[in-house]
């Protein structure tokens, strides 16, 4: 054990809960055993993930600074050998914050850890967690002990486990909620943490709570399980319960959660969740991780059969007093103390008035407000965390929460204190207006630190924010209220499916060069607990995305009907018309004409996903492949238009044809005489690209090829709204996998392809 770890362990002895201390001791021992080769890497990988320790892309210690630039921030005195394993380079530590609830001491602890072990920056995630980047694996035990001493655990922050239980940050203070879901979120989080029935999942499991059905704070539709507060009256008595959903999720192909029960009594929340966990652990996919989420189990069984299995499981559960004890304890002990109600004094400062308009929300308790702190890119420095801790101590009883929009909400601020609080926040550069609107852009880490990042989501978010900030006073009110969500790849960590404008990173090969692009996703609805998911329309070069945002915003202002939402506007106009106004932005100038298109935002280096320096003599073959892939993209877009018009059967057929066209394009790399017979294309593709694993890559892992095979097997089936939509999503992902495959091997010499 390192001397620094021994010192902290000694200082913290007596402060740590015994169970947490023992778990961390075990993890520290496992680190040592792995370093000596005594534990298999596969086993240790899941062990460290269940402690929240991730590997990350190590890009010379760089990350975006929120203004579209990259700055060298990591300066730890550590030797790094390369990006291949958690031992060679710093990783990421995720820190679980149930329902986003924090106090001042915990903010200060986070500041210390960010400064001492990371690059001085803490990052808020879209699941109300914290993340610290550039953390060395041998520092994690001491970091975990210091977190545990202030009541925070990293256990099951990652891995095949129950992830952070999220909840509306306005729970308990929202005038439109049915009741405060906070105690129930706390009870469920405590009950499921380390529960033996939750240790044998094939993939992760994400719960969420919302106090009402109409707003976005809980995002129930996109969670594995989710509860929306509701009540009913029985014998004159009002009983609490939940409109309970199961089987939602974004990821590569989003699934909207299915209604499990219109009224699940509150006392059944924990046992039913336990029963669901047992069914998922027993019947959920284990071998094929790409289908191991509960959404696939619900899809395969159907919600009615799944519900029967859960109810049968519930009957067999041995009684557990914690089912009711945990909830009762949280209800009895949960109280957010008040300071003093007040009346907002009159101020004329334009900046304060704008902040008051966008960042302050009146509580249902008169005289109090909730204040949202807008964090660009979800980042906050160690000094800002300390300053924020001072603010919440001074103006509240330490009532602060993180949000799924990567922000903070300070609760129970007396209205009479709002101006003084604003000035203190502004002094530590946390007083920016625009919370939860178009300048408050959500983005995942992307290529900055994520190993799966394809395009720079944070770089794009930073430049979009900069541009929008400069135009903020000119923006129409309808535009200010839009949401932009950005993911660095198709996995939707930036929640691109539910933004008014969503973007996810892809790549294209243009004239022999790899060029960063983003798929434009329109039609998502953030409100109504993520009421609807958008579909990808067209891939646009990354450097043209700011023009996309501006053009769509202007088109909406000029052509929308009064009171028409952006989702309604997109639906009324139709995707074909919307795409038409973006058509000229698809074109990429030649490298000689404008080389900036061939690098990503904030990164002057030439963008690459593979070595493209050889094999460019195969001109005809490249042209044929590019033609086929472009045709496939056109066909999947046509499928969207057909589905939009209610032609679900034709839409499903066209989506399948798009996949077939993309497969044919890849086959063209090796066999120029391939015909149009679907069986021949499938056989050639399977032999040349699937069996050889050439289609496999870190992003797709071969799973998207299975979408093609499944679509071929079911090509004669009838299609509904849901099935056609899912097939369109799968077709788009298969096309992206085909592009990725072509980017990697398209310019290799012929002998290298075989």
N, C-alpha and C positions, 0 to 999 in steps of 0.2 A: 504494500500500500504506500502511495506517495506521502511525503511528509505533510504537504498541504491538506490532503484528505484526512490524515490522522488528526491534524490540528482541529479541523472543522468538526470531525466526528466527536472529539473530546468536548469541544465548546458547546455542541448542540445536544450532548447526552442529557437526558432529563427533559428536554423540550419536545422531543419527537414522540408522537404516538408509537407505542411499542410495536404495533403491527406494521406500520409504515417503515420504522427503523429496521425491522427484521427483513422486510422485502428488499430494502436498498442494500443491506449487508449481503444478501444472497446474490443480488445483481452484480455487486462489486466482485464477489468471488467468481461469478461466471465470466466476467470480463477477463480476469486473470487466467482462468482456465482456457478461454478461447485464444488468448494471446500465446499460450503455450501449446496450442493445438490439441487440447484435451476435450474440446467440445466441437462438434461438427458445425460448420458455418450456417447450414440451413436451419439448424435448431437455434443457434444463437441469434440469427437474424430475426426470427419471430420473437425471441426473448427480448431483445433490445427494442423492437418495434412496440411491444406491449408496455415498455417503459417510456415510450415517446421518442426514442432516439432514431432518427432517420439518417441515411446517407444523403448527400446532396451533390449537385454539380458544383465543382470547385473552379470557378472562373477567375483565377488569379485574385481571389478575395474581393471581387468587385460586385457592387450592386448599384441600381439606379438611385439617384438622390432625390427623386420627386420632381425634378425639373427636366427630365429627359436625358440626363447625363449619367455616365458611370464614374464613380469615384472609388479609389482604393481606400477601403475602410478597415480591412482586416490587418492587424499589425501585431498579432500575438507572437511571442518569441517561441515558435514551434517549428520544427522541421517538418515539411510536407514533401511527400515523395511522389504524389500523383493522385489522380482521381478514382482509382480503381476500387478501393475498399474503405471501410470506415476507419481503418487504422492509418491509411495513407494521407487522409485529408480531413479537414473539419466537416462536421455534419450539421444537422438541424435538430434542435430539441423542441418538441411540442409539449405544451403545458396546459393541462385540462382546467377549464374554469366553468364548472356547472352553472347553467343559466346566465353566465357572464358576470356573476356577482363577485365583487372585490371590496376590500377596505384599504385605507391609506397605508397601513403597514405592509400589505401585500404589494401595493404599487411600489413602495420603496425597496422591498426585497427584489422585485423584478428589475428595478433600476440598477441595483448593485450587481446582479447577475449579468445583465446586459453589458455592463461596463467591464466587469472582471473576466468574463468567460467568452463574450461575443464581441461584436464590433460597435457596441454602444447603442444599438438600435433594437427595440422590441417590435414585433410585428403582430397585429391583430388579424385573425383569420376570419373567414366567412362562417365559421362555426363557433364564434365567441371565444376561441382559444387564444393563447399567446404562442408565438414561435420565436426562438432565438437561433440565429444562424451562426455558422463558423464555430460550432462547439466541438471540442475534441472528446472522443468517446471516454478517454480516461479521466476527464473532468466531470462526467455526468453523475457519479455517485455523490460527490460533495455538493453539486448543484441541486440534486434531488433532496438531499438532507436539509439544505437551507430553505428550499421551498416547503418541505414538510413541516419545518419549525414554525411556519406562518400559516399552516393549514391548507397547503396546496399539494396535490399529488400529480405526478405524470403518468400514473398507472393507467394503462389501456387508452392512452391518448392516440395510439396508432395500433396497427396489427389487426388480426382477425378477432375483434372484440367489440364490446359496446363502446362506441365513441362518446364524446361529450354530449350530455343532455342539454339541448338548447331550449331557450324560452324567450318569449317576447320581453324586451328590456323595459317596456312600459307596464308590465304586469303589476297590478295593485294600485296604479295611479291613472290608468286610462279610463276615461269617462264612458267608453263604448264596450268595455269588457263585461263579460258575464260574471266572472269572479277572478280573483288573483290566483294564477296557476303556479306561482313560485314555490309554495310548500310542496306541491305535488312533484314538481321537477326535481326539487332537492331530495325528496323521499325516494323517487325512482332512481336517481343517480347513486344514492347511498346503497340502495338495495341491490342494484345490478353490479356494482363495482366488485370485481373478483368473485362474483357468484359462480358456483361450480357448473350451473346450467348454461353459462355464457362463455365457456372456455373451449368449445369444440366447433366453432363456426368455420365455414369455408371462406368467409369474407367479413368485412366490417358491418356494423349494425348501428344505425343512427336514429335516435329518438328526438322528438321536438314537441313543444307545447305552445298553444296560442290561446289568448283570452277571448278572442272573437273570430268570426269567420270572414270578416270583410277586409281586414288589412293584411299586410305582408310580413308582419314582425316574426311570425312563427314558421312560415313557409311549409306548412304541413304537407302540401301535395307532393313535395319532393323528398320526403323522408321515409325510412324503413317503417317506422311507426310514428304516429302523431296524434295528439289529443287536442281538440278544440273545446274549450269550456262551454258547458250547457247545463241547464237545469230542467227538472220537471216537478210537478206538484202531485204528491201522493197523499191522499187523506188529509188535505189541507196543509201539508208540510212540504216545503221546497227542498228538493234533494239535489245535491251536486253530482255531476257526472261529466262524461266526455263524449263528444262525437268523435269516434275513434277510427283512425285510418291505418292501413298497412300496405306495404309493397310499393312505396314510391321511391324515386331516385333519379338523379340526373345521369352523370357518367356519359359514356359514348352515345347510348340510346336511352333517352329519358322515358321513364314510366310514371304516370300519374298514380298517386296512391288510391287504393280502393277502399270504399267505406266498409269497415268491419262491423261497426255497431253504431246506430244512430244515438244510442244512449248507453254508455258503459258506466255503471255506478262507480263513484270514486273509490269505494272500498274494494272494487274488483280490478283497479288499475294495475296493481303490482302482481297479483296472481295471474291475470290474463297475459301480461307481458312475459312473465316467467313461462307460461304455457307456450306462447309464441316462440320464445327462445328455444325451448325444448324441441318443438316441431322443426324449427329451422335447423337446429344442430343435428337432428336425426335425419331429415329428408333433404336438406339443402345440398347443392352440388359441392363436392370436395376436390375432385380431380381437375375439372376444368374451371379455373379461377374466373374466367371470363363470364361464366354463368352462375357464379356462386353467391350472388346477392339474393336477398329474400324476394326481391321483385320478380325474379325469374321463377322462383318456386310458386309464388302466387299466380303468375301468368300461366304456368304449366298446369297447375291444379284447378285454377279457377277460384274466385273468391269464396264461393259457397262451399266447395269441398274443403278448402283451406280452413274456413271457419268451423266446419264440423270437426276437423282434426284437432283444432285448438280447443274447442269446447270439450271434446273427449279427453284431451290431455289435462285440461283444468280439473275434471272430475277425479283424476287419479293423483293429483298433487297432494302430498301430505301437508296438513295444516302448518302454517308458519305464522307465528304471532307478529312477525315484522310486517306482514302485509298491512296491518292496521296500525301497529305501534309506530312505525316510521312516519306515517302520514299524521297521526295524532300528535306526535312529538313536534313535527315541523309546524303544524297549525298552532299548537300551544305556545311554541317558543318564537315563532317568526313575528318580528315587529321591527319596522323601520321607524326609529324615533323621530319626532318632529322637533324643530327648533322654534320658529316663530313665523306665523303667517304674516303677510304684509301686502302693501299696495305698491304697484310699480310707479316710482316717481317719474315725472316728465323729463325727457331728454331729447335733444334735437340733433345729436351726432348722427350723420347719415350712415356711417359704418355700423354704429350700434343698432340703429333702427333696422338695417338690412339683416344683421345677425339675429335681432329679436324676431324678425319675420320668418327666417328660415331655420333657425337652430333652437328656438324656444317653443315648448309645447305646454299649454296649461294643463295642470293636473285636475282630476275630479275633486280633489281636496282644495277648497277655495284658498287663495292666497299663496299657493305654491306652484312652481313650474319645474319641468324637466328640461335640462339643457343638453343638447347634443354637441359633442366636440368632433369636428370634421378632421379626420386624419388622412392627409394625402398618402395614397398607396397603403394605408393601414399601418404606417410606421410612426413610432414615437421614440424620441431619444431618452437616454437615462436622465438627463437634467430635466427634461419636460415631465417625465414620470414623477420625479421628486417635487417639482413645482405643482403638479396636479394633486399629489398627495396633500400638500399644504393647503391647496384650495378646498378640497373636499372636507378636510378637517375644520377649516375656518367657517365654511358656509353651510355644511350639512353635518349629519352624524355618520359620515363616511359611507354614503349611499351612492355607489357608482357601479355601472355595469358596462360590459362590452356589448357590441351589437353584431349582427350578421352582415352589416354593411361596413365592417371594419372600423367602427367608430367607438366612442365612449358616450354614455348617457349619465349625467349627474342628476340624481333625483332629489326631490324635496328641497329645492332651492326657494327660499322666501322671495316673493316678488320684489320686495323692497331691497333685496341684495343683488338683483340681476345686473345692474349697471356696474357696481363695484366688482362683481365676479367676472363680468366681461372684460373689464380693464386688466384684471390680474391674469386672466387667460391670454389676453392679447399680448401681455408683457412677456409671456413664455411661448409666443407664436402658436397659440392654440385657440385663437379667437376668430378664425376664418369663417365667414358666412357660407351658405350653400349646402348645408347638411341635407342628405337624402335627395338631392336633385342632380341635374345633369353634370355639374362640376364635381360631384362626389362619386367618383368613378371607382367601381370595384374591380380589382385585378388580382389574379393568382401570382405566385412568384415567377412563373414562366421560365425563360432561359437564364434568368439571373442565378437561380440556385436549384431549379428542379431538373432532374435527370431526364424527364420526359418532355421538357419544354421544346417546342418547335420554333415558335416565334416569340418575340419579346413583348409579353403582355404588359409588364410594368413600364417598359420604355414607351410603348404606345399610350398607355394610360397617362403617363407624365406629360407627353407632348399634347395630348388632347386636353388635359386639364389646363396646361399653360395657355393654349389657344382660347379655350372657353373662358378662362379667367379674364383674359384681355378683352373679350367681347361681352362680359357678363352684364354690363349696363345696357347693352343694345339688345339682348335676347328677349324675345317675347315670353310672356308668362307661361304659355303652353309648353315652350321649349325648356324652360327652366325646370319643369317638373318631370322631365323624362329621366330614365335610368339607363346608364351605359354599364355593361358587364363584359369583362374581357378574360378569356382563358388562353394560356399559352399552347394548348393542344385541345383535342376533342373531349377530354375527360371532364370538362365543365367545373373545375375547381373554382373558376371565377363566375360560375352560375350564368353563363352566356345564354342559356335557353330561356331564362325568365326576365331578361332585360328588354326594355323598349327597343334598344339597339344592342345586339350581342355580337361578339366577335370571338372566333377561336383560331389559333395558329395552325397554318398548314404551309407546305412549301410547293413550289413549282419549279420545273426546269425550263429555262428560257435561253435559247441559243447556246446551250451547253453549260449554262450557269444555274446554280440553285438560287432561287429568289424567295425571300420571306413573304408570305401572304397571310391574309386572314379571311376566313369564311365570314360572310355577313349573315347574321341570323336575325330575322324580324318576325314579329307576331307574338312574342312572349309577353306575359302579363305578370308583373311583380306583385300587384295587389291581389286581394282575395286568397291569401296564403299560397301565392304562386298559382294563379287560377288557370293559366295556359302556358304551353311551351312553344317557343318559336322554332322555325325550321331554317336550315342553311339555304341561302339563295344563290350565292355566287362568291367565288374567291377573288379577292382584290389585292394587288400588291400592297404590302405593309405601308409603304410610303404614301400611298393614295388614300389610306383610311381617314385621315383628317378631312379630306375633301368629301368623302362619303358622308361623314357625320354632318358637315356643313350643308351639303346638298340635300340630304334627307330632311334636315331641320327646316331649311328654307322652303322645300317643296310642301312640307306639312303645313307650315304657316300660311303659304299662299293658296293652298287648295283644300284645306280641311273645312268642314262644316262647323259652325259654332257649337262648342261643347263636345265635339267628337274627340275621343281618345286616340292616341297614336295607334293602338291595336285595331280599333274600329276603322281608322283611316286606311291602314295597310290592307285590311280585309276588303274594304270597299273598292280601293283602287285596283287590287289584285297584284300578285307578285310579278306578273309579266310586265305590267306598266312600271312598277317600281324598279325592276331590273333594267328596263330600257333606259331609265334616266342615269343609271350607273355604268352603262355599257362602255363608254369611252375610257372609264377609269380602270378597266380590266387590262388594257394594253400596257406592256412594259417596254420602255425605250431600250435601245441597244446599249450594251455596256459602254461603248465609246461615246454614245450620245449623252448618257446620264448614269454614271457608275453608282450614284447614291442609292439607286433602287436595289443594288446587289449587296447592300449591308443592312443591318437591322437598326431600329431606333436606339440611339445612344451608344452604338458600338461601331467604330469606324472600320473594324475588320471586315473583310469580305465574308459574306454569309456562306456557309457550307454545311451540308449534311453528309457528304461523301467526297471522295477524291474524284474530281471531274477532269483531271488533266490528261487523260489518255482516251483513245478510242473514238475521237470525233470524226474519223473518216467514214463512219457508218451513217452517212447523211440520210439515205433513203429510209433506213429502218427507223431512225429517230423521228423523222417526219411522220411516218405511218403510225408510230406509237402515240405521238402527241395528238395526231388527228383522232385516233380512237378514244383517247382519254378525254379530249374536248367533247367528242360526241357523247360520251357517257355522261359528262356533266350536263350537257344540254338535255339529255333524256331524263335525268333525275329531276331537273328543274321542270320539265314538261309534266312529270308525274305530280309535282307539287301543284301545278296549275290545275290539273285534272281533279285532284283531291279537293282543291279549293272550291271547285264548281260542283262537288258532290259525286263525281265519277270515280268512286272508290275502287271499283273493279278494274277500270282502265288504268287508274293510278298505280295499283299494285302490279299490274302487268308491265307498265312502263318502267317501274323501278327495277323489276327483275331484268328487263332488257338492258337497262343501264349497266347493271352489274356484269351482264354477259358481254357487253361491248368493251368494258374495261378489261375483263379477262382476256378477250380477244386481242386487245392492244398489247398486253404483256406477252402473249404467245407470239405476236408479231416480232418480238425481239429475237426469237430463235427460229421461227418457222414462218416464212413470208407467204406461203401458199395456203394458209388456213382459210377455210370457207366460212359460211354462215350457219352451218348446222350446229345447233346448241349442244348436242351430245359430243360432237367432235371437239368443240371449243372446251367443254367441261373436261373431257378426257385429257386433252393436251395441257390444259391449265393444271389439272391435278398432277399429271406426270412431271411436268417441267417446273412447276413453281410451288406446289403444295407438298408433294412427296419429298422434294429436294429441300424444302423449307426456305426457298428463296424469298417467298412472300412474307416470311416471318421477320419481324424486327422488334426493337424495344417498345415501340408504340402499340403495335397491333398484336404481336405474338402469334400470328396465324389465325386469331379468332375471327377476323373479318372475312377471311376466306370461307369460313364455315357459314357465314351469312349467305354467300352465293350458293353453296351446296344445298342449304335448307330451302332457299327460294326456288331452286330448280326442282327439288322434290315436291314442293307444294304449289307449283306454278298453275295447276288447274283448280286450285281452291278458290272459293269466293272470298271477297274482301269487304271488311267493314271500315268505318272511320279509323278505329284503333289499329287494325292490322295493316291497312294501307299506309298509315302514317309511320308505323314502326318499320315497315319495309323500305320506305323512303329514307328514313334515318340510316338503316343498315346499308342501303345502296350507297349513300353518300360516304359512309365510313369505308366501305369496300373500295370505292373510287380513290379515297385518300390513301388507303393502303397500297393501291396500285401505283399511285404517284410516288409514294415513298419507296416502293420497290424499284421503280424506274429510276428515281434519283440515285439509288445506291448502285445499281448494276447496269444502267442503260448505256453507259459509255465505256464499259469494260471491253477489252479485246474478246473476240468470240470464244477463244479457248478458256477464258476465265469464267464465262457464263455457264459452261457445261460442267 
